[in-house]
């Protein structure tokens, strides 16, 4: 951060406390010569309210480009594109007078029912972290601050302001904090937003371990910690824990509590000064960056940003299935007599509900866009489902089915309606409405060339759709230009290259958190531990409807010549476009540790990259793997470690389409836990330096060990060394035990 000003010490305690809370819903206090700044949602568009304010997406806001929400952006697997979207968001924020844009959301999609999954990137921490960092770089490159949220372990909406996410240390580090850590270390967001929930019993806003020890101490964060709107319950405890800015305004109430606590000696005055300095530093940085980055006019940005929103949306579309008819794939469509079915064709579901809700500058209607690309052929629309309560559903469906039968192909829009998922509440199931499935079956029965286009914020169950529909495009939520993007993919102007950022399970009951979602009695038990998303389905060898990373193309790619340098390691693979059209391939690198000493998933994503190739072209793609992406959290020492030995590196087109494999040997670096009275004999005997000394002390020469018999040794393995006092018949005294432990620790290199 730029000079943190050091203005705050010259301010009175009351002024310092005032800097630590909002002046209004969206602004901070102006104090002395420190200016007020504007913070606004985020993440996929600027929600700048000039009239009534709210954080629920209820009131109006200025028109701004509605880019694809994170659920779709992540399907691009393209950090460069995400950075360009971030830059466009930053420019619009500047044009609308916003200093901090409240995003990105990098919480892990632990369960498909979370109502806010549309605002998050993925079930995988690496993909979430890389895309989140790109978003931050883009926004901040325009002189606007980002706010990395919701820190942390906020993975459901149910009881979100109270429930405790109860997670073990390893799972926290490897899954739930990992994307945050990546973004903080790689992109240095100006602010981090703490979440509403508790973590292992302590509110995020009052969590010293989270906000100070980990965020600042370990990761080096030097910006402002802002609360989620309404997340502060006890401002004094929050300031003591490392919260700098309470939002929105608490009407001066929290400020008075801070002043009183300092006066009474219950809060260290330096904590208030530090928080005030950071907020002052943020305000100065925001104003300096605004003037340095030039002037933006929202009117002048609108056209280009709509085109960028369309490009991003088209790249986000995932081709889930594309069967052959008469020897040719159904997609892309040639202009023909089309039946376009479903209410979403006219009223697209394009974003989620709640605080992120953007007032789009315009909205592409899929039906219009399809017509515009269908030459002089007719594209007739049929609702297929009742759009008002007076309609007879049988009749509406029959008309659509008749239309489909008479057409040369049908495009059927299915998905979740806006009221089924939103910030603030979770879904209870993942099913599509039964009426939609009945419509699908009836249409497919009469029209063999049926293409399903899906709209949804969270994952929906697709086994029925996959069984009946011969072609499926998954658009998730595509933002304001999604209509044009879908039409571009349908007719082949864009060759789809999106990949799922989340597994589509066969049934809700298969999901990792099925038995532990949402919270009960104020606690959410993260019982599946590190086995989240594909890590779980692979470990349990469960069938899935579509795996993580899946997505087809109108062309075909072949991988060859895999090389892995142990230096790095770095993966090199030759990718060839062996199909009929130009296209982009996303190459995914998964790593396994077959002989791991800890319980790990069968494989995890350790890198990815993409390249665009003309038909017949081939090129080498290089994908670096960071050592941190091989690491695990060693709980006894409380540090990251890398297991030594062989790792299998697999390259493929999805987590279940792994095409090439290689082995790389990695030098290990496992932090060693100090032997304590609780260390077991087995743990000590596993250490080559300590084992002989232990044998010696136990009166058994190391070379005699086999004589003890494997069964006896195995029985002894689980005995904590302190029990030798009781079990040695007085030979090992407590004093001797401590001497022995000191010697065992000293003998290790
Ligand atoms: C949401 C945040 C949002 C804030 C301001 C809260 O309800 O959880 O994501 O940034 O409101 O609208």
Boltz pocket constraint, residues with backbone or C-beta under 6 A from the ligand:
constraints:
  - pocket:
      binder: B
      contacts: [[A, 41], [A, 42], [A, 54], [A, 55], [A, 56], [A, 102], [A, 149], [A, 228], [A, 229], [A, 355]]
      max_distance: 6.0
